Amino acid sequence: MDYVGTQHSEALLNGTEDRAPARDAAEFPHADIYGEDGAIRASYLAHIGATIADRDVLTLKQDLSPLHQSELGDLLEALLPDQRRALVKLMGSDFDFAALTEVDDSIRQDIVDSMPNAQIAQAVQELDSDDAVYILEDLDEDDQEEILSQLPFTERIRLRRALDYPEETAGRRMQTEFVAVPPFWTVGQTIDYLREDKNLPDRFSQIFVIDPTFKLLGALDLDRLLRTLRAVKIDEIMHENRHAIPATMDQEEAAQVFEQYDLLSAAVVDENERLVGVLTIDDVVDVIQQEAEEDIMRLGGVGDEELSDAVFAISRSRVPWLVVNLGTAFLSASVIGLFGSTIEHMVALAVLMPVVASMGGNAATQTMTVTVRALATKDIDIYNAGRVIRREIMVGLVNGIVFAILIGSVAALWFANPYLGGIIAAAMVINMMAAALGGILIPLLLDRIGADPAISSSVFVTMVTDVIGFFAFLGLAAWWFNLG
């Protein structure tokens, strides 16, 4: 396999053109942009809107040049679609393309679609490779190829290789600019190399050690390098890279490696253990946030929608699970229908039925949320699953007894019927234990068969608590009335 990089003596470096150094955080004028609520100030937004309307390019560039890419991203999201497209056009080559990595997918796509491919090709050359891939990956294949064809050969090969990896893998998230040296270099040679070579990444915390075939041998932290005498060879102070990440590893698993071992960066290797990139903590933080958001959204059955999505797109993403929920609702209704005569005999049952179902549903949601998150973070496994299940059953029993006493007392006093209080109390204990079992067993079962528990659990858990809650309450009531 051909690896593209910059050769310096006997070391191989994957590098890019010089880029402007990152601005220091102290330079960002937060007070002028953001209000106390953390949102873009209305006055600032109105000023930018007026500047765009007046096509005052000079003022616009003066206002936007001090902004960090995340601040510019917030501004783009706050503007109207026509305004943001006009802003990008007016800024021209002075527009910070990295800001597009900070906005919703639909906004980024809208802006990119309004730009000619030649301008995009020029802009991505100024970005780190991971940011360039993040922007290019959502484009049509024809547009990708047209843009890549306009890039220098080295840049084109590196980006194409990253785009060849599956979505949401370490290979898509990695940065292909890294520093690598041979093991026989001395500390002095390495330091001189870092000072003199201009084609180096803007920021890095590790130097990787490779052989002539680019196979990863180890890594060296910068603090260790700077504290070692110049005459010492690299292979004497490097450490084996025990946490190299396969390029095909899922990005969430890669983030868990960072979390477990407190990493700032990690080498990314291909199937032959050859170095292809580096994953850095800033990308991992984005992954952690993205995965957490996905889990929360899927628990609600809303998919991957974003605030900027259109009405029909959001509706389309929500309908499927609402249809499934409708089916489970009819199942619950059919249980109620079995006890129609019992309800007619005592109307108070209809009044109290929602209490049983609601309490069971809420309790199940608590257990389910904890379980889904534990599965996502790999905190629950075959070794502790039994203990966790037993714990949740006991929690359900204790909570069931507590609320049985409370709700049973209220029902007995409200309807002046102690037998009714006893019936709903017993149903509450049964349903709270069912909620605990359903809340943990259903996500575990779905995960076991390869389904995403974050997407599927809520509908089935709700069905379980509704069916069991209604059946227990109405069944106990029917049994009591038959005795009477």
PABA-246208 format. One record per residue (C-alpha): x, y, z negated. Coordinates in steps of 0.2 Angstrom, whole numbers, plus 5000, padded with zeros to 4 digits. Each point is the difference from the previous one (the first is absolute). Example, Ala and Ser with C-alpha at 12.3 -4.5 7.8 and 13.67 -1.06 7.14 Angstrom:
<sites>
5062 4978 4961;
5006 5017 5003;
</sites>
This chain:
<sites>
5000 5000 5000;
5006 5017 5005;
5001 5012 4985;
5001 5019 5004;
5010 5011 4989;
5015 5012 4999;
5017 4992 5000;
5013 5008 4989;
5017 4991 5000;
4994 4983 4994;
4984 5004 4992;
4983 5001 5008;
4987 5013 4995;
4982 5002 5006;
4999 5019 5001;
4990 5014 5008;
5003 5018 5006;
5004 5013 4986;
4984 5006 4992;
4997 5015 4989;
5002 4996 4982;
4985 4998 4989;
4994 5016 4991;
5001 5000 4982;
4984 4999 4990;
5003 5017 4991;
4998 5009 5017;
4982 4994 5003;
4988 5014 4996;
4987 4990 4991;
4993 5015 4991;
4996 5009 5016;
4991 4985 5009;
4991 4990 4986;
4987 5006 4988;
4998 4994 4982;
4990 4985 5006;
5014 4994 5011;
4991 5004 5016;
5006 5012 5014;
4995 5017 4995;
4985 5007 5010;
5009 5017 5003;
5015 4991 5007;
4990 4989 5011;
4990 5015 5006;
5017 5009 5004;
5006 4985 5010;
4984 4999 5009;
5000 5018 5005;
5019 4999 5005;
4995 4985 5011;
4985 5010 5007;
5011 5015 5004;
5013 4988 5008;
5014 5009 4989;
5014 4987 5003;
5013 5010 4991;
4989 5002 4984;
4995 4982 5001;
5018 4994 5001;
5005 5011 4985;
4986 4993 4989;
5002 4982 5004;
5019 4998 5001;
5003 5000 4981;
4987 4986 4998;
5005 4983 4995;
4992 4986 5012;
4988 4995 4987;
4994 5018 4998;
4998 5002 5018;
4990 4983 5001;
4988 5007 4986;
4998 5016 5011;
4996 4990 5016;
4987 4989 4990;
4992 5016 4994;
4999 5008 5017;
4986 4997 5013;
5004 4989 5014;
5002 5014 5013;
5010 5010 4988;
5013 4986 4997;
5002 4996 5018;
5003 5018 5004;
5012 5002 4985;
5011 4985 5007;
4999 5008 5018;
5005 5017 4994;
5015 4994 4989;
5007 4990 5015;
5017 4993 4996;
5000 5008 4983;
4986 4989 4994;
5006 4988 4986;
4994 4983 5008;
5004 4991 4983;
4984 5008 4994;
4990 4988 5010;
5005 4986 4988;
4991 5009 4986;
4983 5001 5008;
4985 4988 5003;
5002 4989 5014;
4986 5007 5010;
5007 5018 4998;
5017 4994 5006;
4992 4991 5015;
4990 5015 5004;
5016 5012 5000;
5011 4987 5009;
4987 4997 5014;
5000 5019 5003;
5018 5001 5003;
5009 4995 5016;
5011 4984 4999;
5016 5010 5004;
4997 5011 4985;
4998 4985 4989;
5015 4992 5007;
5010 5015 4996;
4993 5002 4982;
5003 4982 4995;
5018 5001 5003;
5001 5012 4986;
4992 4988 4988;
5007 4986 4989;
4996 4984 5009;
4987 4994 4987;
4990 5016 5002;
5002 4999 5019;
4993 4982 5000;
4986 5005 4988;
4994 5013 5014;
5003 4989 5015;
4992 4984 4993;
4982 5006 5002;
5002 5006 5018;
4995 4990 5016;
5013 4988 5006;
5001 5010 5017;
5003 5017 4990;
5013 4991 4989;
5010 4994 5015;
4999 5017 5008;
5007 5008 4985;
5013 4987 4996;
5006 5001 5018;
5004 5019 4997;
5011 4996 4985;
5019 4997 5000;
5004 4982 5002;
5006 4997 4982;
4985 5009 4993;
4988 4990 5012;
5007 4983 4995;
4999 5003 4981;
4982 5006 5001;
4994 4987 5012;
5008 4987 4988;
4991 5007 4985;
4983 5000 5010;
5002 4982 5004;
4998 4995 4982;
4982 4997 4994;
4990 5014 4992;
5002 5002 4981;
5017 4991 4999;
5016 5006 4994;
5007 5001 5018;
4987 5013 5004;
5004 5010 4984;
5019 4999 5001;
5011 5014 5005;
5013 4994 5013;
5013 5014 4996;
5012 4992 4987;
5018 5000 4995;
5010 4984 5002;
5018 4997 4998;
5011 4984 5002;
5006 4991 4984;
5018 5003 5003;
4999 5019 4999;
5007 5009 4985;
4990 5012 4989;
5011 5015 5007;
4996 4995 5018;
4981 4999 4996;
5000 5017 4992;
5009 5008 5014;
4988 4992 5012;
4985 5006 4991;
5007 5018 5000;
5005 5001 5018;
4987 4990 5010;
4986 5011 5006;
4988 4987 5005;
4995 4994 4983;
4983 5000 4992;
4995 5015 4990;
4998 4991 4984;
5006 4983 4994;
5004 4992 4983;
5008 4984 5006;
5013 4994 5012;
4998 4983 5008;
5014 4988 5003;
4999 4990 5016;
5010 4989 5011;
5004 5002 5019;
4983 4992 5004;
4990 5012 4989;
4997 4986 4987;
4997 5007 4983;
5014 4996 4988;
4996 5012 4985;
4996 5018 4995;
5009 5014 4990;
4992 5013 4990;
5006 5018 5003;
5004 5003 4981;
5011 4984 5000;
5009 5006 5016;
5004 5017 4992;
5006 4993 4984;
5013 4988 5008;
5018 5003 5005;
5003 5004 5019;
5011 4985 5002;
4987 4987 4995;
4992 4990 5014;
4982 5000 5002;
4998 4981 4998;
5007 5001 4983;
4986 5011 4993;
4985 4996 5011;
4986 4990 4993;
4991 4986 5008;
4983 5007 5007;
4989 4989 4990;
4984 5010 5005;
5002 5001 5019;
4982 5001 5007;
4995 4990 5016;
4994 5011 5013;
4984 4990 5002;
4996 5001 4981;
4983 5008 4997;
5003 5018 4994;
4990 4997 4984;
5012 4986 4995;
5015 5011 5004;
4993 5013 4989;
4998 4987 4986;
5019 4996 5002;
5004 5018 4998;
4989 5001 4984;
5007 4984 4992;
5018 5005 5003;
4999 5019 4998;
5008 5002 5018;
5003 5017 5008;
5004 4992 5017;
5001 4982 5007;
5008 4993 5016;
4988 4993 5013;
5006 4985 5009;
4994 4989 5015;
4997 4981 5000;
5019 4998 5003;
5004 5011 4984;
5007 5014 5011;
4997 5018 4994;
4987 5009 5010;
4995 5014 4989;
4997 5007 4982;
4985 5002 4990;
5000 5015 4988;
4990 5004 4985;
4991 5015 5008;
4992 4987 5012;
4996 4988 4987;
4991 5013 4990;
4989 5003 5015;
4997 4981 5002;
4995 4999 4982;
4988 5014 5001;
4993 4994 5017;
4997 4982 4993;
4992 5006 4984;
4988 5011 5010;
4996 4985 5012;
4996 4989 4985;
4989 5014 4992;
4991 5003 5017;
4998 4981 5003;
4992 4997 4983;
4987 5012 5005;
4998 4992 5017;
5004 5016 5010;
5015 4993 5010;
5014 5012 5005;
4990 5016 5003;
5007 5017 4997;
4993 5017 4995;
5003 5006 5018;
4990 4986 5008;
4985 5003 5010;
4982 4996 4994;
4997 4986 5012;
5017 4992 4997;
4997 5000 4981;
4983 4993 5002;
5006 4986 5011;
5014 4995 4987;
4987 5000 4986;
4986 4991 5008;
5007 4982 5001;
5002 4998 4981;
4983 5009 4997;
4992 4987 5011;
5008 4986 4989;
4994 5009 4985;
4983 5001 5007;
5000 4981 5002;
5005 4997 4982;
4987 5012 4994;
4987 4990 5008;
5007 4985 4992;
4998 5009 4983;
4982 5005 5005;
4996 4982 5004;
5005 4995 4982;
4988 5014 4993;
4986 4993 5012;
5001 4983 4991;
4994 5008 4984;
4987 5011 5007;
4986 4993 4989;
5011 5002 4985;
5003 5018 5004;
4982 5003 5002;
4997 4992 4983;
5011 5013 4992;
5004 5016 5009;
5014 5004 4987;
5011 4987 5009;
5000 5011 5016;
5006 5015 4989;
5014 4990 4993;
5006 4990 5015;
5011 5015 5006;
5009 5001 4983;
5006 4982 5001;
5006 5001 5018;
5008 5017 4998;
5010 4995 4984;
5006 4984 5009;
5005 5009 5016;
5010 5013 4990;
5009 4987 4990;
5004 4990 5015;
5007 5015 5009;
5012 5003 4985;
5006 4982 5001;
5001 5000 5019;
5010 5016 5001;
5013 4994 4987;
5001 4984 5010;
5002 5007 5017;
5013 5012 4994;
5009 4986 4992;
5000 4990 5016;
5007 5015 5010;
5014 5002 4988;
5003 4981 4998;
4998 5002 4981;
4988 4985 5000;
5006 4983 5006;
4998 4981 4998;
5009 5001 4983;
4989 5013 4991;
4984 4998 5010;
4992 4988 4987;
5005 5011 4985;
4992 5015 5009;
4984 4991 5004;
4998 4994 4982;
5003 5018 4994;
4987 5007 5012;
4987 4987 4994;
5003 5005 4982;
4999 5019 5005;
4983 4996 5008;
4994 4990 4985;
5005 5014 4988;
4992 5014 5011;
4985 4989 5003;
4997 4998 4981;
5002 5019 4997;
4988 5005 5013;
4988 4986 4997;
4998 5007 4982;
4999 5018 5006;
4988 4997 5015;
4990 4986 4991;
4996 5012 4986;
4995 5014 5011;
4989 4989 5010;
4992 4993 4985;
4996 5017 4992;
4995 5008 5017;
4987 4987 5005;
4996 4994 4982;
5004 4982 5005;
5015 4992 4991;
4999 4985 5011;
5003 5011 5015;
5015 5007 4991;
5007 4982 4998;
4997 4995 5018;
5009 5015 5007;
5014 4998 4987;
5003 4982 5005;
4999 5005 5019;
5013 5014 4996;
5013 4987 4993;
4997 4989 5015;
5002 5013 5013;
5015 5008 4991;
5010 4984 5000;
4994 4997 5018;
5007 5017 5005;
5017 4996 4992;
5001 4984 5009;
4994 5007 5016;
5011 5015 4999;
5016 4990 4998;
4996 4983 5009;
4993 5008 5016;
5016 5011 5004;
5011 4985 4996;
4991 4989 5011;
4999 5012 5015;
5019 5003 4998;
5003 4981 4999;
4991 4998 5017;
5009 5014 5008;
4986 5013 5000;
5003 5018 4993;
4992 5000 4983;
5000 5019 5000;
4988 5000 5015;
4989 4985 4996;
4999 4999 4981;
4988 5014 4996;
4985 4994 5010;
5001 4982 4994;
5003 5005 4982;
4985 5011 5000;
4990 4986 5007;
5005 4988 4986;
4996 5012 4986;
4983 5005 5008;
4995 4982 5003;
5005 4993 4984;
4994 5015 4990;
4983 4999 5007;
4999 4981 5000;
5005 5000 4981;
4989 5014 4995;
4984 4995 5009;
5004 4981 4998;
5001 5002 4981;
4984 5011 5000;
4990 4987 5010;
5006 4986 4989;
4995 5010 4984;
4983 5004 5007;
4997 4982 5005;
5004 4995 4983;
4988 5013 4994;
</sites>
